[in-house]
Structures are given as structure tokens and as C-alpha cells.
Amino acid sequence: MYFTDRGIEELSTRRGEEEVSLDWLADQLRTFVDVHPEFEVAVERLATWLARLDDDED
């Protein structure tokens, strides 16, 4: 198990029944980077990966 799995499991357990919009998620990611600028690259990579999930992988 990766260390990050604990956080993902906590998110699922605490918020798993909620529905959120992508706009809400984007706002939360922006706020997180404002508070923790050292994670800007990781958040950028995650956001880009999520945005491109449906792209063809040629």
C-alpha cells in the first residue's frame, strides 16, 4: 500500500456519499496549492491527468 492510499481511503470513507462538481474540485485544488505551494507540480499533474482521461493514447 502506498502512503497516499491512506488519504484516498479517508477521503472515500468521509466523503464517499457526497456528489461534487468539477468546479468545486478545481476550487479546492487551487486553495490547496495556495496553502501548500510546494505541491503545485503534483496538483498540476493530477489535474492534467484527470482532464485528459478520455484522450486517445496514440
C-alpha positions, 0 to 999 in steps of 0.5 A: 500500500502506498502512503497516499492510499491512506488519504484516498481511503479517508477521503472515500470513507468521509466523503464517499456519499457526497456528489461534487462538481468539477468546479468545486474540485478545481476550487479546492485544488487551487486553495490547496496549492495556495496553502501548500505551494510546494505541491503545485507540480503534483496538483498540476499533474493530477489535474492534467491527468484527470482532464485528459482521461478520455484522450486517445493514447496514440 
